[in-house]
Amino acid sequence: MRTPARRSAVAAMTTATVFGLAACTEPSDEGTPGVTDDTVTIGTHHPLTGPAAAGYSTISAATSAYFEYVNDNGGIHGRSIEYLVEDDEYDPFNTLNSVTELVSEDEVFAIVNGLGTPTHSAVLDYLDEEGVPDLFISSGSRIWNDPRVYPNTFGFNAEYVTEGAALAQYAVDQDPDASICVLGQDDDYGEGILEGVESVVGGNEITEIQIYSTSKEDVTPQIAAMMEAGCEVNILGTINGFTALSVGTAAQLEWFPRWYVSSSGADYPTLVEYLGAENGPALLQGMVSVNYLPFSPDGEWVELFKQINDEYNGGAPFTANTVFGMSVGYLFAEALAAAGEEPTRESLIEAVESGELLGNGIVPVSYSDGNHAGYSTVGIASVDQGVQDYVGTTYSVTIGRVEEVEADPVPLENGGIPTG
């Protein structure tokens, strides 16, 4: 394997151990790319630079930090995990080039947590044709959950429709007479959130629907229209930067509605950074969001991830992206452990479809041979006095139905290192 010099942007964010050369040993199974006696090499594509980098560039660094922690504690079945991260700048053309290099030149075992619907869609068919496990995609699109067409592809995030439905259900449960509005991104993300809201309240009952484009950093017309329409609860399918822009723009108009935000745009520390420490906490007080990962400040997973972040990630700011990245790393390590001491691509897929993987969320992941979506259950969180935490309301979402259920958090065991 070549030294991944083209990944210099990633190398600056991670350690040389994770991005170094694979061990110079013969593969333990000659028919298994990316697996040697000492290492398992996997790859991904993330926007480390470009317009989407501010919201997502820290995820892969957190995943790499978790893998380094695992490697320093003996690895999985004695093998260390090497994670090659390509910067695709959130450009589908770059994604295709990057993933092709990872598969054809680096011969990775699997692609893990490729980020973005438009970007990953560009490589979906290619990975399927090459027989490469395409695991835990960082997107809430329904495209990934089609095991008859894409048997090696698995999503990770709760689907956008799931999050939209859960936010709408909570809004209705809290105030049945409130005027509900939606602001969404002009792509699969915003469309999914809107579809979920419509499944609960009905399209004709939404007071106002507005869309925005990430290419234009101004939502004044959209916020003004929602204000004029008398919106009381604004459900947002927005990334963090546009959540902050929406909240800040409304404040400039002296308008303070209730904000209900999807997980992709509701990270409190990130939003405060955008809005400023002086005004952010007050503007975000009471913000409602959904999530499915263990980000409660006093949780055992968060405590472990903070320790890993301090030791292996240079003490980078600890945000929801940190939890997301390390949770993805844990799930892959769990799948690799379950794939056996001599893993193959086939045994890896079998492990994910077995129904025995748990992940580390507020409920176990729900993979099976007929379901390739990670989470269909999400919890409601809110911000109170600068603390973002779950409020104790959890919804399971299936087509046309939202049901309140009890959370079933996965406990931390063995220091967060799966053993198979």
C-alpha positions in Angstrom: 0.0 0.0 0.0 1.2 3.5 -0.8 1.7 6.1 1.9 -1.5 8.2 1.7 0.3 11.4 1.0 -2.7 12.9 -0.7 -4.5 12.9 2.7 -2.3 15.6 4.1 -5.3 17.6 5.3 -6.4 14.6 7.3 -3.0 13.9 8.6 -2.9 17.3 10.2 -6.0 16.4 12.2 -5.0 12.9 13.2 -2.0 10.9 14.2 0.5 9.2 12.0 -0.4 5.9 13.6 -3.9 5.9 12.1 -2.8 7.1 8.6 0.5 5.3 8.3 1.4 2.4 6.0 -0.3 -0.9 6.6 1.9 -3.5 8.1 4.2 -5.2 5.6 2.8 -8.7 6.0 0.9 -11.0 3.7 -2.9 -11.0 4.0 -4.2 -13.5 6.4 -6.8 -14.4 3.8 -5.5 -13.9 0.3 -9.0 -13.2 -1.0 -9.8 -10.5 1.5 -8.6 -7.0 0.5 -7.5 -4.7 3.3 -6.9 -7.5 5.8 -3.4 -8.6 6.9 -2.2 -10.5 9.9 -1.9 -7.2 11.8 -4.2 -4.7 10.3 -7.6 -4.0 8.8 -7.7 -1.0 6.5 -10.9 0.8 5.8 -11.7 4.1 4.1 -14.2 7.0 3.9 -14.9 10.3 2.2 -15.7 13.4 4.2 -15.6 17.2 3.5 -12.5 18.3 5.3 -12.3 21.5 3.3 -14.9 23.4 1.3 -18.3 24.9 2.3 -19.5 21.9 4.3 -16.3 21.4 6.3 -17.3 23.7 9.1 -20.2 21.4 10.0 -18.7 18.0 9.4 -14.8 18.0 9.2 -14.4 17.0 12.9 -16.4 13.7 12.6 -13.6 11.6 10.9 -11.0 12.9 13.3 -13.1 11.7 16.2 -13.6 8.3 14.5 -9.8 8.0 14.0 -9.2 8.9 17.6 -11.5 6.1 18.8 -9.7 3.6 16.5 -6.3 4.7 17.9 -7.7 4.1 21.4 -8.8 0.6 20.3 -5.4 -0.1 18.6 -3.5 0.9 21.8 -5.6 -1.6 23.7 -4.9 -4.6 21.5 -7.1 -3.9 18.5 -9.8 -6.2 17.3 -8.8 -9.9 17.3 -5.2 -8.6 17.5 -5.5 -6.4 14.4 -5.2 -2.6 14.4 -7.7 -0.6 12.4 -6.3 1.9 9.9 -8.8 4.5 8.7 -8.0 6.3 5.4 -10.0 9.5 5.1 -10.4 11.3 1.7 -11.4 14.9 1.5 -14.1 15.1 -1.2 -15.0 18.8 -0.4 -18.6 17.6 -0.5 -18.4 17.4 -4.3 -19.8 14.2 -5.9 -17.2 14.2 -8.6 -14.4 14.3 -6.0 -16.2 11.6 -4.1 -16.1 9.2 -7.0 -12.4 9.8 -7.6 -11.6 9.4 -3.9 -13.5 6.2 -3.4 -12.2 4.7 -6.6 -8.7 5.3 -5.3 -9.5 3.8 -1.9 -11.0 0.6 -3.5 -8.7 0.1 -6.5 -5.4 1.4 -5.2 -5.6 1.1 -1.4 -7.7 -2.0 -1.6 -9.7 -1.1 1.6 -11.7 -3.8 3.4 -14.8 -1.6 3.5 -16.0 2.0 3.2 -17.3 3.2 6.5 -19.4 6.3 7.2 -19.1 8.0 3.8 -20.8 11.4 4.4 -23.6 13.1 2.5 -26.5 12.1 0.3 -25.5 13.7 -3.0 -21.9 12.7 -2.5 -22.4 9.1 -1.5 -25.0 8.6 -4.1 -22.2 9.0 -6.7 -20.4 5.9 -5.4 -23.4 3.7 -4.4 -23.5 1.6 -7.6 -19.7 1.4 -7.9 -19.3 0.0 -4.4 -22.1 -2.5 -5.0 -20.5 -3.7 -8.3 -17.2 -4.1 -6.6 -18.7 -6.0 -3.7 -17.2 -3.6 -1.1 -19.1 -3.4 2.2 -20.6 0.1 2.4 -21.3 0.6 6.0 -23.0 3.1 8.2 -23.4 6.0 5.8 -23.6 9.4 7.3 -26.9 10.5 5.9 -30.6 10.0 6.8 -31.7 9.3 3.3 -33.9 6.2 2.7 -31.8 5.3 -0.3 -29.4 3.2 1.8 -32.1 0.9 3.1 -32.7 -1.2 0.1 -31.1 -4.6 0.8 -32.6 -6.3 -2.3 -30.9 -3.8 -4.6 -27.9 -2.9 -2.5 -27.1 -5.9 -0.2 -23.8 -4.5 1.1 -25.1 -1.0 1.9 -26.2 0.2 5.4 -27.2 3.6 6.7 -26.4 4.9 10.1 -28.3 8.1 10.9 -32.0 8.0 11.8 -33.8 8.7 8.6 -34.8 12.3 8.0 -38.5 11.3 7.8 -38.1 9.7 11.2 -36.7 12.9 12.7 -39.4 15.1 11.1 -42.2 12.9 12.3 -40.8 12.7 15.9 -40.4 16.5 16.1 -43.9 17.1 14.8 -45.4 14.5 17.2 -43.7 16.2 20.1 -44.9 19.6 19.0 -48.5 18.3 18.7 -48.2 16.5 22.1 -47.0 19.7 23.8 -49.4 22.1 22.1 -52.1 20.7 19.8 -53.2 24.2 18.7 -49.8 25.6 17.8 -49.1 26.9 14.3 -46.5 24.6 12.9 -44.1 25.6 10.1 -41.1 24.0 8.3 -37.8 25.4 7.0 -35.8 22.8 5.1 -32.8 22.5 2.9 -33.5 22.3 -0.9 -32.5 18.6 -1.2 -33.3 15.1 0.2 -32.6 16.4 3.7 -35.3 19.1 3.7 -37.7 16.9 1.8 -37.4 14.1 4.3 -38.0 16.3 7.3 -41.1 17.8 5.6 -42.4 14.4 4.7 -42.1 13.3 8.3 -43.9 16.4 9.5 -46.7 15.9 7.0 -47.1 12.3 8.1 -48.1 13.6 11.6 -50.0 16.9 11.0 -51.0 16.6 7.3 -49.7 18.8 4.6 -52.7 21.1 4.6 -52.2 21.8 8.3 -48.6 23.2 8.0 -48.9 26.9 8.2 -45.9 27.8 6.2 -43.2 25.9 4.3 -39.9 27.5 3.3 -36.8 26.2 1.7 -33.2 27.5 1.6 -30.1 26.7 -0.4 -26.6 26.3 1.2 -25.2 28.3 -1.7 -26.9 31.5 -0.4 -26.0 32.4 3.2 -29.1 34.5 3.8 -32.5 33.3 5.1 -34.0 36.6 5.7 -36.8 36.2 3.2 -37.7 32.7 4.5 -37.7 33.8 8.2 -39.7 37.0 7.3 -42.3 34.9 5.5 -42.6 32.5 8.5 -42.9 35.4 10.9 -45.6 37.0 8.7 -47.5 33.7 8.6 -47.7 33.6 12.4 -45.6 30.5 12.9 -45.3 29.4 16.5 -43.3 26.2 16.2 -40.6 26.2 13.5 -39.4 22.7 12.6 -36.0 22.9 10.9 -34.3 20.6 8.5 -31.1 22.7 8.6 -27.4 22.1 9.1 -25.8 23.8 12.1 -24.7 26.9 10.2 -28.2 27.5 8.9 -29.9 26.7 12.2 -27.8 29.5 13.8 -28.5 31.8 10.8 -32.3 31.2 11.2 -32.3 31.8 14.9 -30.1 34.8 14.6 -32.1 36.3 11.8 -35.3 35.9 13.7 -33.8 37.6 16.7 -32.7 40.6 14.5 -36.4 40.8 13.5 -37.3 40.7 17.2 -39.2 37.4 16.7 -38.8 34.5 19.1 -40.7 31.4 18.1 -40.1 27.9 19.3 -37.4 26.0 17.5 -37.6 22.3 16.8 -34.4 21.1 15.0 -33.2 17.8 13.4 -30.1 16.2 14.8 -27.9 17.3 11.9 -28.4 21.0 12.9 -28.9 21.0 16.6 -25.5 20.7 18.2 -25.6 23.2 21.1 -21.8 23.9 21.4 -21.5 24.5 17.7 -24.6 26.7 17.6 -23.2 28.8 20.5 -20.0 29.2 18.6 -21.9 30.5 15.6 -24.2 32.8 17.6 -21.6 34.0 20.1 -21.2 33.3 23.8 -22.9 36.5 24.7 -26.2 35.9 22.9 -26.2 32.2 21.9 -27.3 30.7 25.2 -30.3 33.0 25.6 -31.4 32.5 22.0 -31.1 28.7 22.2 -32.9 28.4 25.6 -35.7 25.9 25.1 -34.6 24.6 21.7 -36.0 21.1 21.0 -34.1 18.6 19.0 -33.9 14.8 18.4 -31.1 12.4 18.6 -30.3 8.7 19.1 -26.8 8.7 20.4 -25.5 9.1 24.0 -24.7 12.8 24.4 -26.1 13.3 27.9 -23.4 15.3 29.8 -23.3 12.8 32.7 -23.5 9.6 30.6 -20.9 6.9 30.8 -20.3 6.9 27.0 -19.7 10.6 27.0 -17.2 10.3 29.8 -15.3 7.7 27.9 -15.4 9.7 24.6 -14.2 12.8 26.4 -11.2 10.8 27.7 -10.4 9.5 24.3 -10.9 13.0 22.8 -8.4 14.5 25.2 -5.8 11.8 24.8 -6.1 10.9 21.1 -7.7 13.9 19.4 -5.6 16.7 20.9 -8.3 17.9 23.2 -10.4 19.2 20.2 -13.7 20.8 21.1 -16.1 18.1 22.3 -19.4 18.3 20.4 -22.1 16.1 19.0 -19.8 15.5 16.0 -17.3 13.9 18.4 -20.0 11.6 19.8 -21.2 10.8 16.3 -17.7 10.0 15.0 -16.7 7.8 17.9 -20.1 6.0 17.9 -19.6 5.1 14.3 -16.1 3.8 15.2 -17.5 1.7 18.0 -20.2 0.2 15.7 -17.6 -0.8 13.1 -15.3 -2.3 15.8 -18.3 -4.2 17.0 -19.1 -5.5 13.5 -15.4 -6.4 12.9 -15.3 -8.3 16.2 -18.4 -10.2 15.2 -17.0 -11.0 11.8 -14.6 -13.5 13.3 -10.9 -13.9 13.8 -10.3 -14.2 10.1 -12.8 -11.7 8.7 -13.9 -11.6 5.2 -16.2 -9.1 3.4 -18.9 -11.7 3.5 -18.6 -12.4 7.2 -18.6 -8.7 7.9 -22.0 -8.3 6.1 -23.3 -11.3 7.9 -22.3 -9.8 11.2 -24.2 -6.6 10.5 -27.3 -8.4 9.3 -27.3 -10.9 12.2 -29.4 -8.7 14.4 -26.8 -9.1 17.2 -25.1 -5.7 16.9 -26.1 -3.2 19.5 -24.2 0.0 18.8 -24.2 2.5 21.7 -27.4 4.5 21.2 -30.4 5.2 23.4 -31.8 2.0 21.8 -29.9 -0.8 20.0 -29.4 -0.5 16.2 -32.0 -2.3 14.2 -30.1 -4.0 11.4 -31.2 -7.3 9.9 -31.2 -9.0 6.6 -34.3 -7.2 5.7 -33.5 -3.8 7.3 -30.4 -1.8 6.5 -31.3 1.3 8.4 -29.6 2.0 11.7 -32.0 3.8 14.0 -35.8 4.0 13.7 -36.2 5.3 17.3 -35.2 8.8 18.4 -35.3 10.7 21.7 -36.4 14.3 22.3 -33.8 16.6 23.8 -34.0 20.2 24.8 -31.7 23.0 26.0 -32.1 24.3 29.5 -29.7 26.8 31.0 -26.9 25.9 28.7 -27.3 22.1 29.0 -28.7 20.0 26.1 -30.1 16.7 27.3 -32.8 14.2 26.7 -36.2 15.0 28.3 -37.4 11.4 28.6 -39.7 11.2 25.6 -38.7 8.7 23.0 -40.5 7.9 19.7 -40.4 4.9 17.5 -41.3 5.7 13.9 -42.6 3.4 11.3 -44.4 4.2 8.0 -47.5 6.2 8.9 -47.1 5.7 12.7 -45.3 7.4 15.6 -45.4 5.6 18.9 -44.0 6.7 22.2 -41.7 4.0 23.7 -39.2 3.5 26.5 -35.6 4.2 25.8 -33.3 1.2 26.2 -29.7 2.7 26.3 -26.9 0.3 25.5 -24.5 0.0 28.5 -20.8 0.6 28.3 -18.8 -2.6 28.6 -15.1 -3.6 28.4 -14.0 0.0 28.2 -15.9 0.5 25.0 -13.9 -2.0 23.0 -15.9 -4.9 21.5 -14.6 -8.4 22.0 -16.8 -10.4 19.6 
